[in-house]
Amino acid sequence: MSPVTTLSLGRIAAGLGAYVDPKLAGKVFGLDAVTSPQAPYVARLFAVREVALGAVTLLATGRARRPVLMIGIAVDLADTATAVLGVRDRTVPPRGGAMLIVPAVAAVVAGAAGLRKR
Protein backbone atom coordinates (compact mmCIF):
# COMPACT_ATOMS: atom_id res chain seq x y z
CA MET A 1 0.00 0.00 0.00
CA SER A 2 1.35 3.45 -0.89
CA PRO A 3 2.17 5.98 1.83
CA VAL A 4 -0.60 8.25 0.51
CA THR A 5 -3.23 5.50 0.69
CA THR A 6 -2.08 4.53 4.19
CA LEU A 7 -2.16 8.19 5.26
CA SER A 8 -5.62 8.71 3.77
CA LEU A 9 -7.12 5.60 5.35
CA GLY A 10 -5.48 6.45 8.68
CA ARG A 11 -6.99 9.93 8.62
CA ILE A 12 -10.44 8.54 7.82
CA ALA A 13 -10.19 5.89 10.56
CA ALA A 14 -8.97 8.39 13.17
CA GLY A 15 -11.67 10.85 12.17
CA LEU A 16 -14.48 8.31 12.29
CA GLY A 17 -13.26 7.02 15.65
CA ALA A 18 -13.07 10.52 17.12
CA TYR A 19 -16.51 11.41 15.79
CA VAL A 20 -18.19 8.27 17.11
CA ASP A 21 -16.49 8.28 20.52
CA PRO A 22 -14.74 11.59 21.17
CA LYS A 23 -14.04 10.77 24.82
CA LEU A 24 -12.24 7.56 23.89
CA ALA A 25 -10.28 9.42 21.21
CA GLY A 26 -9.18 11.93 23.83
CA LYS A 27 -7.99 9.12 26.09
CA VAL A 28 -6.08 7.49 23.21
CA PHE A 29 -4.26 10.76 22.63
CA GLY A 30 -3.57 11.20 26.35
CA LEU A 31 -5.99 14.10 26.82
CA ASP A 32 -8.61 14.70 29.50
CA ALA A 33 -11.79 14.44 27.49
CA VAL A 34 -13.97 13.56 30.48
CA THR A 35 -13.89 16.66 32.70
CA SER A 36 -14.16 19.20 29.87
CA PRO A 37 -17.71 19.40 28.55
CA GLN A 38 -16.46 21.10 25.36
CA ALA A 39 -13.91 18.38 24.54
CA PRO A 40 -16.32 16.15 22.55
CA TYR A 41 -17.31 19.13 20.40
CA VAL A 42 -13.70 20.00 19.64
CA ALA A 43 -12.87 16.34 18.98
CA ARG A 44 -15.68 16.13 16.46
CA LEU A 45 -14.40 19.25 14.70
CA PHE A 46 -11.05 17.49 14.36
CA ALA A 47 -12.84 14.31 13.27
CA VAL A 48 -14.71 15.89 10.40
CA ARG A 49 -11.56 17.62 9.19
CA GLU A 50 -9.63 14.36 9.23
CA VAL A 51 -12.32 12.42 7.35
CA ALA A 52 -12.58 15.17 4.72
CA LEU A 53 -8.82 15.51 4.29
CA GLY A 54 -8.38 11.73 4.14
CA ALA A 55 -11.14 11.33 1.57
CA VAL A 56 -9.97 14.15 -0.68
CA THR A 57 -6.39 12.85 -0.53
CA LEU A 58 -7.53 9.33 -1.35
CA LEU A 59 -9.63 10.53 -4.27
CA ALA A 60 -7.16 13.06 -5.72
CA THR A 61 -5.37 11.87 -8.83
CA GLY A 62 -3.03 13.31 -11.39
CA ARG A 63 -2.15 16.97 -11.03
CA ALA A 64 -4.72 17.46 -8.25
CA ARG A 65 -2.86 15.17 -5.85
CA ARG A 66 0.17 17.41 -5.28
CA PRO A 67 -1.70 20.45 -3.88
CA VAL A 68 -3.89 18.20 -1.73
CA LEU A 69 -0.81 16.55 -0.25
CA MET A 70 0.76 19.96 0.37
CA ILE A 71 -2.35 21.11 2.23
CA GLY A 72 -2.26 17.93 4.32
CA ILE A 73 1.40 18.49 5.14
CA ALA A 74 0.63 22.07 6.21
CA VAL A 75 -2.19 20.86 8.46
CA ASP A 76 0.03 18.17 9.99
CA LEU A 77 2.85 20.66 10.60
CA ALA A 78 0.34 22.95 12.32
CA ASP A 79 -0.89 19.99 14.40
CA THR A 80 2.70 19.25 15.39
CA ALA A 81 3.35 22.86 16.39
CA THR A 82 0.08 23.00 18.33
CA ALA A 83 0.99 19.87 20.29
CA VAL A 84 4.47 21.21 21.04
CA LEU A 85 2.95 24.48 22.27
CA GLY A 86 0.46 22.53 24.38
CA VAL A 87 3.25 20.60 26.08
CA ARG A 88 5.25 23.76 26.51
CA ASP A 89 2.43 25.71 28.14
CA ARG A 90 1.39 22.63 30.14
CA THR A 91 -2.14 22.42 28.72
CA VAL A 92 -1.19 19.03 27.28
CA PRO A 93 0.63 16.44 29.40
CA PRO A 94 3.95 15.18 27.99
CA ARG A 95 2.54 11.71 27.23
CA GLY A 96 -0.41 13.30 25.45
CA GLY A 97 1.96 15.54 23.56
CA ALA A 98 3.91 12.55 22.33
CA MET A 99 0.67 10.84 21.28
CA LEU A 100 -0.20 13.94 19.26
CA ILE A 101 3.24 14.76 17.87
CA VAL A 102 4.27 11.29 16.65
CA PRO A 103 1.28 10.69 14.34
CA ALA A 104 1.41 14.28 13.05
CA VAL A 105 5.10 13.95 12.15
CA ALA A 106 4.43 10.52 10.61
CA ALA A 107 1.70 12.11 8.50
CA VAL A 108 4.14 14.81 7.34
CA VAL A 109 6.62 12.09 6.35
CA ALA A 110 3.94 10.09 4.50
CA GLY A 111 2.72 13.19 2.70
CA ALA A 112 6.28 14.11 1.71
CA ALA A 113 6.83 10.56 0.45
CA GLY A 114 3.70 10.93 -1.64
CA LEU A 115 5.05 14.16 -3.13
CA ARG A 116 8.30 12.45 -4.13
CA LYS A 117 6.54 9.51 -5.74
CA ARG A 118 5.58 10.04 -9.37
Residue, then its C-alpha position, 0 to 999 in steps of 0.5 A: m500500500s502506498p504511503v498516501t493510501t495509508l495516510s488517507l485511510g489512517r486519517i479517515a479511521a482516526g476521524l471516524g473514531a473521534y466522531v463516534d467516541p470523542k471521549l475515547a479518542g481523547k484518552v487514546f491521545g492522552l488528553d482529559a476528554v472527560t472533565s471538559p464538557q467542550a472536549p467532545y465538540v472540539a474532537r468532532l471538529f477534528a474528526v470531520r476535518e480528518v475524514a474530509l482531508g483523508a477522503v480528498t487525498l484518497l480521491a485526488t489523482g493526477r495533477a490534483r494530488r500534489p496540492v492536496l498533499m501539500i495542504g495535508i502536510a501544512v495541516d500536519l505541521a500545524d498539528t505538530a506545532t500545536a501539540v508542542l505548544g500545548v506541552r510547553d504551556r502545560t495544557v497538554p501532558p507530555r505523554g499526550g503531547a507525544m501521542l499527538i506529535v508522533p502521528a502528526v510527524a508521521a503524516v508529514v513524512a507520509g505526505a512528503a513521500g507521496l510528493r516524491k513519488r511520481 
